[in-house]
């Protein structure tokens, strides 16, 4: 699959077939994440793979009722819990060097986009889940101090193929030379 085809074809999948994801495919997803760019090559990401049904049930309970991804977390064959080490990305000699502070969210997002595009290319579905109680997930999974849970990503074979949502036109999001000068 071509990169642009994968980018345009990837969808947020929230319903999965009751079929295990092969270990080789999981390894390929994690390899794709591992090769993402990061601030000064700090590679501050870490991943917890959750397959146990009772743990996935507890993870789903950290999402608020009504969150459409709650069932996806509960039923997907695998949930990738993406973590970031704090105080590393965006830092130089122990100090943040931009007004953005800690870049771990940015770096983890880059790794997860690689993972999700690779999943799509391998016939798997994913959804980015950010609306959950990360502190509860950290306690549940024994995440140490200095590491934060950033996102949950259910992974599995899609039970449906969602339609593409509307995308803004380039003229709505691109400026030339300075803000306000639309292309």
TILO-589881 format. One record per residue (C-alpha): y, x, z; residue in three letters; residue number from 0. Coordinates in steps of 0.05 Angstrom, whole numbers, padded with zeros to 5 digits. Each point is the difference from the previous one (the first is absolute). Layout:
REM residues N
- Y,X,Z,res,n
- Y,X,Z,ALA,NUM
...
***
This chain:
REM residues 183
- Y,X,Z,res,n
- 00000,00000,00000,UNK,0
- 00069,00027,-00019,UNK,1
- 00050,00010,00057,UNK,2
- 00051,-00051,-00026,UNK,3
- -00055,-00051,-00012,UNK,4
- -00023,00010,00072,UNK,5
- 00071,-00007,00027,UNK,6
- 00013,-00064,-00039,UNK,7
- -00070,-00030,00012,UNK,8
- -00007,00012,00075,UNK,9
- 00006,-00064,00042,UNK,10
- 00000,-00018,00073,UNK,11
- -00071,-00025,00011,UNK,12
- -00014,-00041,00062,UNK,13
- -00069,-00029,-00016,UNK,14
- -00061,00045,-00006,UNK,15
- -00072,-00007,-00021,UNK,16
- -00051,00012,00056,UNK,17
- -00021,00065,-00033,UNK,18
- 00002,00069,00031,UNK,19
- 00045,00053,-00030,UNK,20
- -00040,00061,-00021,UNK,21
- 00012,00063,00041,UNK,22
- 00015,00039,-00064,UNK,23
- 00056,-00049,-00018,UNK,24
- 00028,00004,00070,UNK,25
- 00001,00076,-00006,UNK,26
- 00036,-00005,-00066,UNK,27
- 00053,-00045,00032,UNK,28
- 00011,00049,00056,UNK,29
- 00003,00058,-00049,UNK,30
- 00055,-00037,-00038,UNK,31
- 00038,-00010,00065,UNK,32
- -00010,00073,00019,UNK,33
- 00033,00023,-00064,UNK,34
- 00065,-00039,00010,UNK,35
- 00064,00040,00006,UNK,36
- 00031,00008,00069,UNK,37
- 00061,00031,00033,UNK,38
- -00009,00076,-00004,UNK,39
- -00075,-00013,-00012,UNK,40
- -00008,-00021,00073,UNK,41
- -00053,-00052,-00017,UNK,42
- 00014,-00037,00065,UNK,43
- -00047,-00058,-00017,UNK,44
- -00067,-00015,00033,UNK,45
- -00047,-00058,-00014,UNK,46
- -00048,-00040,00042,UNK,47
- -00054,-00038,-00039,UNK,48
- -00021,-00064,00035,UNK,49
- -00064,-00035,-00023,UNK,50
- -00026,-00031,00065,UNK,51
- 00008,-00076,-00003,UNK,52
- 00020,-00007,00073,UNK,53
- 00053,00054,-00007,UNK,54
- 00027,-00032,-00064,UNK,55
- 00003,-00066,00038,UNK,56
- 00042,00033,00055,UNK,57
- 00044,00033,-00053,UNK,58
- 00012,-00068,-00033,UNK,59
- 00023,-00028,00067,UNK,60
- 00058,00051,00000,UNK,61
- 00029,-00037,-00060,UNK,62
- 00042,-00062,00017,UNK,63
- -00030,-00069,-00016,UNK,64
- 00021,-00020,-00069,UNK,65
- 00000,00071,-00028,UNK,66
- -00039,-00009,-00065,UNK,67
- -00032,00069,00009,UNK,68
- -00033,-00019,00067,UNK,69
- -00063,-00025,-00034,UNK,70
- -00001,00060,-00047,UNK,71
- -00001,00048,00059,UNK,72
- -00057,-00040,00032,UNK,73
- -00044,-00007,-00062,UNK,74
- 00012,00062,-00043,UNK,75
- -00059,00048,00000,UNK,76
- 00046,00057,00022,UNK,77
- 00069,00003,00032,UNK,78
- 00037,00065,-00008,UNK,79
- 00046,00011,00060,UNK,80
- 00054,00047,-00023,UNK,81
- 00032,00044,00052,UNK,82
- 00056,00051,-00001,UNK,83
- 00011,00059,00046,UNK,84
- 00071,-00003,00026,UNK,85
- 00050,00058,00006,UNK,86
- -00028,00037,-00061,UNK,87
- 00024,-00031,-00065,UNK,88
- 00075,00007,-00009,UNK,89
- 00005,00053,00053,UNK,90
- 00018,00074,-00003,UNK,91
- -00011,00044,00061,UNK,92
- -00015,-00062,00042,UNK,93
- 00064,-00037,-00019,UNK,94
- 00012,-00057,-00049,UNK,95
- 00040,00027,-00059,UNK,96
- 00026,-00064,-00032,UNK,97
- 00034,-00063,00025,UNK,98
- -00065,-00037,-00016,UNK,99
- -00036,00032,00060,UNK,100
- -00076,00003,-00001,UNK,101
- -00028,-00007,-00071,UNK,102
- -00071,-00018,00021,UNK,103
- 00007,-00072,-00025,UNK,104
- 00021,00025,-00069,UNK,105
- -00056,00050,-00006,UNK,106
- -00053,-00049,00024,UNK,107
- 00026,-00051,-00051,UNK,108
- -00008,00051,-00056,UNK,109
- -00072,00014,00021,UNK,110
- -00016,-00074,00005,UNK,111
- 00029,-00015,-00069,UNK,112
- -00046,00054,-00028,UNK,113
- -00058,-00032,00038,UNK,114
- 00016,-00070,-00025,UNK,115
- 00008,00022,-00073,UNK,116
- -00066,00037,00004,UNK,117
- -00033,-00061,00029,UNK,118
- 00025,-00043,-00057,UNK,119
- -00025,00051,-00051,UNK,120
- -00069,-00003,00033,UNK,121
- -00003,-00076,-00002,UNK,122
- 00018,-00010,00073,UNK,123
- 00055,-00042,00031,UNK,124
- 00049,00018,00055,UNK,125
- 00060,-00029,00035,UNK,126
- 00054,00036,00039,UNK,127
- 00004,-00031,00070,UNK,128
- 00061,00018,00042,UNK,129
- 00012,-00063,00042,UNK,130
- -00045,00013,00061,UNK,131
- 00004,00027,00071,UNK,132
- -00008,00075,-00013,UNK,133
- 00001,00017,00075,UNK,134
- -00060,-00047,00011,UNK,135
- -00036,00033,-00058,UNK,136
- 00014,00069,00028,UNK,137
- -00029,-00021,00067,UNK,138
- -00061,-00033,-00033,UNK,139
- -00016,00062,-00042,UNK,140
- 00018,00054,00051,UNK,141
- 00057,00029,-00042,UNK,142
- 00030,00059,00039,UNK,143
- 00073,00012,00018,UNK,144
- 00039,00030,-00057,UNK,145
- -00037,-00042,-00051,UNK,146
- 00022,-00069,-00022,UNK,147
- -00037,-00055,-00037,UNK,148
- 00041,-00016,-00062,UNK,149
- -00040,-00049,-00040,UNK,150
- -00067,-00035,-00009,UNK,151
- -00031,-00002,-00069,UNK,152
- -00060,-00046,-00010,UNK,153
- -00045,00026,-00056,UNK,154
- -00055,-00036,-00038,UNK,155
- -00023,-00032,-00064,UNK,156
- 00049,-00055,-00019,UNK,157
- -00025,-00072,00005,UNK,158
- 00060,-00021,-00042,UNK,159
- 00052,00032,-00045,UNK,160
- 00070,-00019,00022,UNK,161
- 00053,-00009,-00053,UNK,162
- 00057,00049,-00007,UNK,163
- 00062,-00019,00040,UNK,164
- 00068,-00001,-00034,UNK,165
- 00032,00068,-00004,UNK,166
- 00075,00011,-00003,UNK,167
- 00028,00022,-00067,UNK,168
- 00023,00072,-00005,UNK,169
- 00071,-00025,-00008,UNK,170
- -00005,-00029,00070,UNK,171
- -00020,00065,00034,UNK,172
- 00027,00059,-00041,UNK,173
- 00070,00028,00003,UNK,174
- 00029,00053,-00045,UNK,175
- 00038,00059,00030,UNK,176
- 00025,-00041,00060,UNK,177
- -00018,-00062,00038,UNK,178
- 00023,-00064,-00034,UNK,179
- -00002,00026,-00070,UNK,180
- -00060,-00038,-00027,UNK,181
- -00040,00023,-00059,UNK,182
***
